Amino acid sequence: MAIRTRQALLSSPGGQLELVSHAQVPAPGPGMLLCRTAAVGLNPADAKSGDYTLSSGSVSGFDFAGEVVEVGPGVIRFRAGDRVAGFAYGYNPDDKYMGAFADMVLAAEDFALRIPPEWSFEQGATLGVVVATAGLAISTYLDIPLPFPDAKDDLDANHSGANPDLSEYVLVSGGATATGMIAIQLLRLSGFQPVATCSPSSMELVRSLGAVATFDYRSPTCAADVKTFTGDSLQRALDCVTSAETMSMCYAAISSSTGGRYVALDPVSLHVKYTRRDVSADWVLALSMFGTPVKLAGVYGRPASPALRELAAKVFSMAEGLIARGALREPIFQVREGGLGAVEMGIEELRRGGTHGKLVYPLADFRYPGSSSR
């Protein structure tokens, strides 16, 4: 029997990516899906992985959308032909077949969700990492119950702000980032009142997602304005930008009488962290949700956590249900042409900064009717 091959972007020494056309197509094992890729999405983590990965020759990338071709033993939620989006474990030193930047992707059932017929694959390719990151940050680090189906009888009522008793504020720094946009929606669906920082040009968008107030992150009075609006009651902050400046702003906005929790998406500034002993600070690494040790250099390494793998399955199932009922929107994104061959240019663009929305690359040989940019 001939070995099937696929086109894939492999990590290589020096942090570069190598496009190959003869990578082996793996058979899906227990709990795994083999998907034909329609689009891939870029994340800041792609720009960092070249510096921290310990695995040359592994398939790179995290976000994808496509069609299920084959399912492995024990898969329950999916079957061949399903349109899905997901989070693949790219740059994986323990399984070099994993990774999203390939025209055939091997993905775990726990990290995939079905996308509705009216969604394009480009929309789906924005979701994987940010759904995992927002779900982990909110539930585990901020200690806020997520809107799982068995926990909420009326998500739509909560989203509309119909319950006046649910008045606890949560600050989302970087409300117009991809993770911030998902986090705001999940917080509102959970019955909390998200307040967000963003640029003035993004305020209308961020409010449409459920933020009850928005503040200009460039204003020198940003933290004081948040503190005034919340009546010095803010106890939770999610920093989707994560710099010393945004951490200081979040710290200053957190209640001076009670303290609280701060969670970031990158390692936190120790200089800022210990300016307040009444604030608990930590940071999120989405790869830890796979439940296995994260074998990355320095502070990016994490021990195994089977409990987080269980959480991931719940988070992606929850997101699928919310999307199906129109209660969760995708982040803003830009569609770029060139397929896998153009991905590395996009990663360089992320390194330079200044992109507005996620970058999504459709694969030229797999475009569905209705595919679009937003």
Buried (B, 14 or more C-beta within 10 A) or exposed (E): EEEEBBBBBBBBEEBEBBBBEEBEBBEBBEBBBBBBBBBBBBBBBBBBBBEBBEBBEBBBBBBBBBBBBBBBEEBEBBEEEBBBBBBBBBBBBEBBBBBBBBBBBBBBBBBBBBBEEEBBBBBBBBBBBBBBBBBBBBBBBBEBEBBBEEEBEEBEEBBEBEEEEEBBBBBBBBBBBBBBBBBBBBBBBBBBBBBBBBBEEBBEBBBEBBBBBBBBBEEEEBBBBBBEBBEBBBBBBBBBBBBEBBBBBBBBBBBEEEBBBBBBBBEBBEEBBEEBEEBBBBBBBBBBBBBBBBBBEEEBBBEEBEEBBEBBBBBBBBBBBBBBEEBBBBBBBBBBEBBBEEBBEBBEBBEEEEBEBBBBBBBEEBBBEEBEBB
